[in-house]
Amino acid sequence: MSLPLASDLTTADIFRWDVGTWAPSLDAWSEALGEPNRALNCLELGAGPGGPSLWLAAQGHNVVCSNYSNSRELAAPLHSRHPQITSIEYQDVDMTAIPWESHFDVVVFRSVLGGVRPIGAESQRVAIDQIHRALKPGGVLLFAENTRATVLHRLARKLARRRRTGPWSYPTNAVFAGYFDNFSRVRLNHTGVLAMFGLTESQRAALARADAAVFNRLPTSWRYVTYGSATK
């Protein structure tokens, strides 16, 4: 699936894994941004390889791509494959102590809150409050986050994390929604039931289609991705 942009950027570049589940975020994000008549100042937090930074920069916006540390090194492999997209700079940023106030038109993050240190809901709430502080009045937070879902999802993640470093804390959908009470408008969408259990990307894509057609009708507490926007 390719984005309607003047570049070779794809949704696989932006989301990398379980793309079929995460890709609907782009429609929600695009709707939240509308059609701005100027280049926006944007910040990606916990960027990892920096796919959302590329998505914003490909539309002509100015982007700070950030991780807690090693921001340039983490994002360079992906970004160097798109040399035509140039309006990205790199800065290390702690989500719980963002060094700007009323500065950005847009802040974006994907699948990062669970790793904010110290692990837990208190730090996650601090991070969202810091984002609110960093946004200009009327600025927009775009997000797509892993949420707790069912005991089967939690077990699968626990097994997967044995191969990774560091603990992770997945908020419930209800707890996650409560983080945005300082924002004037919030739009939440929930997706993903079976897709994360696929062993290959093609399997996950097929299961994501099944989720969209059938299984997303299950209660939101069964779904493992929450995405949308929040306006300051």
PEFEN-V506835 format. One line per field, one symbol per residue. phi: phi as a letter, one per 20 degrees, with the letter a starting at -180 (. if undefined). psi: psi as a letter, one per 40 degrees, with the letter a starting at -180 (. if undefined). Layout:
phi: ???
psi: ???
This chain:
phi: .dffceaefcffffdmblfffegggffffffffmcfebfeeccddlflfmffffgfffeneeceeccfblffffeggfffecffedecccbfcefebfecclddfbccbclcgfefeffpfffffgfffffgffffgnfcedbbcfdfmeffffffffffffecdnfbcefffffgfffdfeefbccdccbncegfefecffffffffffgfecffffgffeedcdcqbbdf
psi: hiigififhiddddddhfdddddedddddddddagieihihihhifdbefdddddddeeeihhhhiidifddddeddddeegeehefhihhhhhdeghfihfdidhhiihfdddehiihiddddddddddddddiiheihhhihihidaiddddddddddedeiiiiihhiidddddeefeeidhhhhihihdddeeididdddddddddddddeeeiideeiehhiaihh.
